[in-house]
Amino acid sequence: MNKYLKSIPFLLPIVAFIGERQTCTIQYISLTASLAITLYFYYLIYKNRKEANIIPDYKKIMNLYLLYVIFTFIRGFWVIEFWTDDTRSLVNGTLLMLMPIIIWYFSNPDKFSQLLSFWSKKWIVPSIIIMLLFFVKEGYAHLLAPAYFLILFYKELPKKYRRCVWIILAMVIYGGLSARSNVLRFAIVVLLSYLFIVKQIFRNLKRISWSFFAILPIVLLLLGTLGIYNPFEALSNNANLNINFAEAQDKTGTVIQKANEDTRTFIYEGVLATSLKNDSWLIGRTFVRGYEVDQLFGVEAYQIIFERTGRMERISCEVGILNPFTWMGLIGLLLYSLMILAPSWYGVFRGRNKYVQCVGIILAFRFMFSFIEEMQTFGWNTITLWLMVAMCISPKFLKMSNNEMKIWIYSTFK
């Protein structure tokens, strides 16, 4: 079994690549096969759980979260009506919410280093070639998400990897012309890395920065729910931001998308209305059911499921925090939020080096961004979120000095 455990850093990029199949122009693997590969990967991670290098306090949070995911999975069997579709949704949602278990393995700096080294030296070039040939432009940023770490460590990287960062950023911008969130996510990572690591401008403002990212979305959510202030509508009504961002195709032809177009309010309304209608706001609808809509939109699979089941539902949505809420209710949402915010706090306030502190700030930003985007997938974008968590709850990473981190970075990318 040990030789199989050693394959984990090399198997993860394959799992991530398969996880981006929806943005591929060819159907190269079925959902069932991809779930089977992911399940095997999780099994290898589980076998390595006793070697996890995690802060004891966070281990308690994680165990409680995982138990609740399993509880929701078991509840799902009582909700199944259509065996094929519902079982697939149950397994898919459960595996998505179990993805944090990769923390067990990658909280070890040596194993984390193996992953980054393999991705940057062996995987990135062939993945870019395949991406350009077979993937739609909107998927570029997700496939290149591990570059977040190259950006974080940019100052210490060899020249060839610095050039690689610029190439990746150019591809993200090119591919993200019709996907606002992808460009914004990379832009914020670049900005925060520059300010906290290169210039160290915000080193003394880390408490304010963390509080801003962690608290603002919760306040805005409460204001929006109470009908006092809706930030999405406010941006949509701002004439200064009313500029053409991209063109998209629908059944009626070409549609011009605005940079400030509100594409989130109706999702929040649908999710909240469904939770109240079905009295599922506390413990959720399980991974079998989604939220009700008046008109299906998004991936074609939703329409196929409707034709089979007659349900006008989307099993998931683009807003990251709403999926745990739909599936696991308020209890699950609070636990999921703690899984991200607690490591962010550890990284910012317990980290001894500027790199982990910056990762903590970026985690707080990604928590805030999950109120807008951060849809859970098996792809790199979600995986990098939990890899950042792994860094921030690892005592070894937290205790490293700036010089020790530089040595670790050099040994990874040499």
C-alpha positions in Angstrom: 0.0 0.0 0.0 2.9 2.4 0.7 3.8 2.5 -3.0 0.3 3.5 -3.8 0.3 6.2 -1.2 3.4 7.7 -2.8 1.4 8.1 -6.1 -1.1 10.6 -4.5 0.8 13.8 -5.6 0.8 12.4 -9.1 -2.8 11.2 -9.1 -4.3 14.5 -7.9 -3.6 16.4 -11.2 -5.3 13.5 -13.0 -8.4 13.8 -10.7 -8.4 17.6 -11.2 -8.1 17.2 -15.0 -11.0 14.8 -15.1 -13.0 17.2 -12.8 -12.9 19.9 -15.6 -14.6 17.6 -18.1 -17.6 20.0 -18.4 -15.5 22.7 -20.1 -14.0 20.2 -22.6 -15.3 20.1 -26.2 -15.1 16.3 -26.3 -16.7 13.8 -23.8 -13.5 11.9 -22.8 -14.9 10.2 -19.6 -18.3 9.5 -18.1 -19.4 10.9 -14.8 -19.6 7.4 -13.3 -16.0 6.7 -14.3 -14.7 10.0 -12.9 -16.5 9.4 -9.6 -14.9 6.0 -9.4 -11.4 7.4 -9.9 -12.1 10.2 -7.3 -13.4 7.6 -4.8 -10.2 5.6 -5.3 -8.1 8.7 -4.7 -10.1 9.5 -1.5 -9.4 5.9 -0.4 -5.7 6.4 -0.7 -6.0 9.7 1.2 -8.0 7.9 4.0 -5.3 5.3 4.3 -2.8 8.0 5.1 -5.0 9.9 7.6 -3.0 8.9 10.7 0.1 10.8 9.3 -1.9 14.1 9.0 0.0 17.1 10.4 -2.9 19.3 11.6 -3.5 21.7 14.4 -5.5 19.8 17.1 -8.2 22.5 17.4 -8.8 22.3 13.6 -8.9 18.5 13.7 -12.0 18.8 16.0 -13.7 21.1 13.5 -12.8 18.9 10.6 -14.1 15.7 12.3 -17.4 17.4 13.2 -17.7 18.6 9.6 -17.0 15.1 8.1 -19.4 13.4 10.5 -22.1 15.8 9.3 -21.4 15.1 5.7 -21.7 11.4 6.3 -24.9 12.1 8.2 -26.3 14.0 5.2 -25.2 11.2 2.9 -27.1 8.6 5.0 -30.2 10.8 5.0 -30.0 10.9 1.3 -31.0 7.3 0.9 -34.5 8.1 2.4 -34.9 10.9 -0.3 -34.1 8.8 -3.4 -37.0 8.5 -5.8 -35.3 7.9 -9.1 -32.5 5.4 -8.6 -30.1 6.3 -11.3 -30.2 10.1 -11.2 -30.7 10.4 -7.5 -27.9 8.0 -6.6 -25.5 9.7 -8.9 -26.4 13.1 -7.3 -26.0 11.6 -3.9 -22.5 10.2 -4.6 -21.4 13.3 -6.5 -22.4 15.7 -3.8 -21.0 13.6 -1.0 -17.6 13.3 -2.7 -17.6 17.1 -3.4 -18.2 17.9 0.3 -15.6 15.3 1.4 -12.8 17.0 -0.7 -11.3 18.6 2.5 -9.8 15.2 3.4 -6.9 16.0 1.0 -5.8 18.2 3.9 -4.7 15.0 5.7 -2.1 14.3 3.1 -0.9 17.7 1.9 -0.5 19.3 5.3 2.9 17.7 5.2 5.3 20.2 3.5 7.3 17.5 1.8 4.2 16.0 0.2 2.9 19.4 -0.8 6.3 20.1 -2.4 6.1 16.9 -4.4 2.7 18.0 -5.8 3.9 21.5 -6.8 7.1 20.1 -8.2 5.3 17.5 -10.3 2.7 20.0 -11.6 5.2 22.7 -12.5 7.8 20.4 -14.1 5.9 17.5 -15.6 2.2 18.4 -15.9 1.8 22.1 -16.8 3.1 21.9 -20.4 1.1 18.9 -21.6 -2.0 20.2 -19.8 -1.7 23.6 -21.5 -1.4 21.9 -24.9 -4.5 19.7 -24.2 -6.3 22.8 -22.9 -5.7 24.8 -26.0 -6.8 22.0 -28.2 -9.9 20.6 -26.5 -11.2 23.1 -23.8 -13.3 26.2 -24.1 -11.6 29.5 -23.1 -13.8 29.9 -20.0 -12.1 26.8 -18.5 -8.5 28.1 -18.8 -8.5 29.8 -15.4 -9.7 26.7 -13.6 -7.2 24.4 -15.3 -4.4 26.8 -14.5 -5.5 27.4 -10.9 -2.3 25.9 -9.3 -0.5 28.9 -10.7 -1.9 30.7 -7.6 1.1 29.2 -5.7 3.5 30.3 -8.4 2.2 33.8 -8.0 2.5 33.6 -4.2 6.1 32.5 -4.5 6.9 34.6 -7.6 9.7 36.6 -5.9 11.7 33.4 -5.0 11.1 31.5 -8.3 13.7 30.8 -10.9 13.4 32.9 -14.1 11.8 30.2 -16.2 8.9 29.9 -13.7 8.5 33.7 -13.6 8.1 33.7 -17.4 5.6 30.9 -17.0 3.6 33.0 -14.6 3.3 35.8 -17.2 2.2 33.3 -19.9 -0.4 31.8 -17.6 -1.8 35.3 -16.7 -2.0 36.2 -20.4 -4.0 32.9 -21.0 -6.3 33.6 -18.1 -7.1 37.1 -19.3 -7.6 35.8 -22.9 -9.8 33.0 -21.7 -11.6 35.0 -19.1 -13.0 37.7 -21.4 -16.4 36.1 -21.1 -15.9 35.0 -17.5 -15.6 37.9 -15.1 -15.0 35.8 -11.9 -12.0 34.0 -13.3 -10.1 37.2 -14.2 -11.1 38.8 -10.9 -9.9 35.8 -8.8 -6.5 35.8 -10.4 -6.2 39.6 -10.2 -6.9 39.6 -6.5 -4.3 36.8 -5.9 -1.7 38.8 -7.8 -2.6 42.0 -5.9 -2.6 40.5 -2.5 0.7 38.6 -3.2 2.3 41.8 -4.4 1.1 43.9 -1.4 1.8 41.4 1.4 4.9 39.6 0.1 6.7 41.8 -2.3 6.0 45.3 -0.8 4.8 44.1 2.6 2.6 47.2 2.6 -0.3 45.6 4.5 1.8 43.7 7.0 0.6 45.9 9.9 -3.0 45.9 8.4 -3.5 42.2 8.3 -6.1 42.2 11.1 -8.2 44.8 9.2 -7.7 43.0 5.9 -8.8 39.7 7.4 -11.8 41.2 9.2 -12.9 42.9 6.0 -12.9 39.8 3.9 -14.4 37.6 6.7 -17.2 39.9 8.0 -18.3 42.0 5.0 -20.0 39.2 3.1 -22.0 38.1 6.2 -23.2 41.7 6.8 -24.2 42.1 3.1 -26.0 38.8 3.1 -28.0 39.9 6.2 -28.8 43.2 4.6 -29.9 41.6 1.4 -32.0 39.0 3.1 -33.8 41.6 5.1 -34.4 43.7 1.9 -32.4 46.6 3.2 -29.5 46.6 0.7 -28.8 44.3 -2.3 -25.2 44.8 -3.5 -25.8 42.9 -6.7 -28.7 45.2 -7.7 -26.7 48.3 -6.6 -23.9 47.4 -8.9 -26.3 46.5 -11.7 -27.9 50.0 -11.4 -24.6 51.8 -11.5 -24.4 53.5 -14.8 -20.6 54.0 -14.6 -20.2 50.2 -14.7 -22.7 49.6 -17.5 -20.2 48.5 -20.1 -20.2 45.6 -22.5 -18.1 42.8 -21.1 -18.7 39.8 -23.4 -21.0 38.2 -25.9 -22.8 35.0 -25.2 -25.1 32.7 -27.3 -28.5 31.5 -26.4 -31.5 30.2 -28.3 -32.5 33.7 -29.5 -29.0 34.6 -30.8 -26.2 36.8 -29.5 -26.7 38.3 -26.1 -24.5 41.2 -24.9 -23.4 40.7 -21.3 -22.7 43.7 -19.1 -19.8 43.9 -16.7 -22.2 44.8 -13.8 -25.0 42.4 -14.8 -26.8 40.9 -11.8 -26.7 37.1 -12.2 -26.9 36.2 -8.6 -30.0 37.8 -6.9 -32.4 35.3 -8.5 -30.2 32.4 -7.4 -30.2 33.6 -3.8 -34.0 34.1 -4.0 -34.5 30.6 -5.5 -32.3 28.9 -2.9 -33.9 30.7 0.1 -37.5 30.2 -1.2 -36.8 26.5 -1.7 -35.4 26.1 1.9 -38.4 27.8 3.4 -41.0 26.0 1.2 -39.5 22.6 2.1 -38.6 23.5 5.7 -35.0 22.4 4.9 -33.2 25.6 6.1 -31.7 23.9 9.2 -30.4 20.5 8.0 -30.8 20.8 4.2 -32.3 18.7 1.4 -29.4 16.2 1.2 -27.2 15.8 -1.8 -30.1 14.2 -3.7 -32.1 17.4 -4.2 -31.3 20.9 -5.4 -33.2 24.2 -5.4 -36.4 24.9 -7.3 -36.4 27.2 -10.4 -39.0 28.6 -12.7 -36.7 28.0 -15.8 -33.8 25.7 -16.1 -30.4 27.2 -17.1 -26.8 26.3 -16.9 -25.4 22.9 -17.9 -27.4 20.7 -20.2 -27.5 17.9 -17.6 -30.2 19.8 -15.6 -32.6 19.7 -18.6 -31.9 15.9 -19.0 -32.6 15.3 -15.4 -35.9 17.3 -15.7 -37.0 15.2 -18.6 -36.4 12.0 -16.5 -37.7 13.1 -13.2 -40.1 16.1 -13.9 -38.3 18.2 -11.2 -37.7 21.8 -12.1 -34.5 21.9 -9.9 -30.8 22.7 -10.2 -28.9 20.3 -8.1 -26.2 22.9 -7.5 -25.5 26.5 -8.3 -22.6 28.9 -9.1 -22.6 30.5 -5.6 -20.2 28.5 -3.4 -21.9 29.0 0.0 -25.4 28.2 -1.3 -24.6 24.6 -2.2 -23.7 23.5 1.4 -26.8 25.4 2.5 -29.1 23.7 0.0 -27.7 20.2 0.8 -26.8 20.4 4.5 -28.8 23.4 5.7 -27.6 26.2 8.1 -25.7 23.7 10.3 -23.7 22.4 7.3 -23.1 26.0 6.0 -21.7 27.1 9.4 -19.4 24.0 9.6 -18.3 24.6 6.0 -17.6 28.2 6.7 -15.5 27.3 9.7 -13.5 24.9 7.6 -12.3 27.9 5.6 -12.3 30.8 8.0 -10.5 29.0 10.9 -7.5 28.1 8.7 -7.5 31.6 7.3 -7.3 33.0 10.9 -4.5 30.5 11.8 -2.5 31.5 8.8 -2.8 35.3 9.3 -2.3 35.4 13.1 -0.3 32.3 13.9 1.9 32.1 10.8 5.5 33.1 11.4 6.3 33.8 7.7 4.8 36.2 5.2 3.9 33.5 2.7 1.5 31.6 5.0 0.1 34.9 6.3 -0.7 35.9 2.7 -2.3 32.5 2.0 -4.5 33.2 5.1 -5.6 36.5 3.6 -6.3 34.9 0.2 -8.4 32.2 2.0 -10.4 35.0 3.6 -10.9 36.6 0.2 -12.0 33.3 -1.3 -14.5 32.9 1.6 -15.9 36.3 0.6 -15.9 35.4 -3.0 -17.9 32.2 -2.3 -20.9 34.5 -1.8 -20.5 35.3 -5.5 -18.7 32.4 -7.1 -16.5 29.4 -6.0 -18.8 26.7 -7.2 -17.6 23.4 -5.8 -16.1 21.0 -8.4 -13.6 18.3 -8.6 -11.3 20.6 -10.6 -8.2 22.6 -9.7 -10.1 25.7 -8.5 -11.7 23.9 -5.6 -8.7 21.7 -5.0 -6.4 24.8 -4.6 -8.8 26.1 -1.9 -8.2 23.1 0.3 -4.5 23.0 -0.5 -4.3 26.6 0.9 -6.3 25.4 3.9 -3.7 22.6 4.3 -0.9 25.1 4.5 -2.6 27.2 7.1 -3.4 24.3 9.5 -0.1 22.7 9.3 2.1 23.3 12.3 5.2 22.8 10.2 4.2 25.5 7.7 3.1 27.9 10.4 6.3 27.6 12.3 8.6 28.2 9.3 10.5 31.5 9.2 10.7 33.5 6.0 14.1 32.1 5.3 12.9 28.5 5.9 10.0 29.1 3.5 12.4 30.4 0.9 14.5 27.2 1.2 11.3 25.1 0.9 10.3 27.1 -2.2 13.7 26.7 -3.8 13.8 23.0 -3.1 10.4 22.7 -4.7 11.1 24.6 -7.9 14.9 24.0 -8.4 
